[in-house]
Amino acid sequence: MESKLNEKHKVNVDIEYCGVCDFKRQCNELKTFLENSSSDADVSCTVGRRGAFEVKINNVLVHSKLQTIAFPDHQDIADNVKLCKEGKEMKSVKQQTITDCCIS
């Protein structure tokens, strides 16, 4: 009975990532982080649009790399999973600092 109750209250996190840009590693890193920080998250990684790294929590877009040109802060995503689980309003997600961009 308890496992059914826990499944009922899982938070769905859908991550759409660009396969051409090889963002699968970043998707798996975020997925692992969320799974380790919250057993309430059911995380899926899906190949999508070029340049994408879009994160939705229960079908609400909380981060868009297409709009911000940056990856999301993992802890902010985990915090939003917790807020969503508690039925509270989610907060804006900070972006990770871009450290590997080279303009010549």
N, C-alpha and C positions, 0 to 999 in steps of 0.2 A: 504494500500500500504506500509506504513512504517513497519508494522510487517513482511511482506514478505521480505522486504529489510533487516531487522535485522536478520531474520532467515537465509537468504542467506549467511550472513557473520559470522555465529556462528562458533566457534572453537570447534571441537570434541575432548573430552578428554576421553580416554578409560583406565580404571583401571582394570587390571587383578589381582585378589587376591586369596590367598589360603584359601579355606573353611575349610580344615583340621586344619590349624594353627589358625583358627578363626580371620583372618585379616579383617573381614567384618566391624568391628568397625572403624579401621583405614581408610578403604575405605570411609565409610560414613562421617568421620571427614574431610577428604580431599575434598570430594564432597561438603559438606556444606560450607567449607572454600572458595572453588572456586566459588560456586554459590553466596555467599555473597560478594565476592570481584570483581566478573565480571559477568555481565549479558550476556556476549558474549560466555560463556562456556556452552556447552551441555555435561554434565558429565554422564558417565555410569560406573557402577561397575559390573564386571562379574567374577564369580567363575572360577578359572583356575588351573594351575599347582601347585603342592605341593611346598610350600615355596615361592611362587611368590607374588610380589607386583610390577607389571610392569606398568609404566605410559606411554601412548602414546598420543601425541598431533597431531591431523590430520595424524595419522598412522606413526608418527616418534617417536621411542622409546627415551624418555628423561630421564627415570630412570628405573633401574632394581635392585630389591632387591636380585635377584638371583646372580647378579654380585657384588653387594656392601655390602650385608648382613645388610643393613640399610634401614629405611624408608626415603622418600624424604622430603626435607624442603618444607613446604606448600607454603611459599611466593615465592620461586624460581619457583615452578610450576605455580603459578598465574602470575608471571612476564613473563614466557614463553608463557602463553596464550595470554597476551597482545602483546608481540613481534610477535607472529604468526598472530594475528588479523591485525597487522600493516604491515604484509608481510616482517618482518625483520627476520634475522637469530636468532634462539633460542640459549641460553647459557647453559652451563653445570649446572646441578642441584646439590646443596650440599645435604649431607645426614644429617638427624637428629642425634644427639648424642645418642648413645646406652646407656641407663640408667638402663635397667631392665634385663641385662644379668648377670647371676651368674655362675661362674666356680668354682667347688669344687673339 
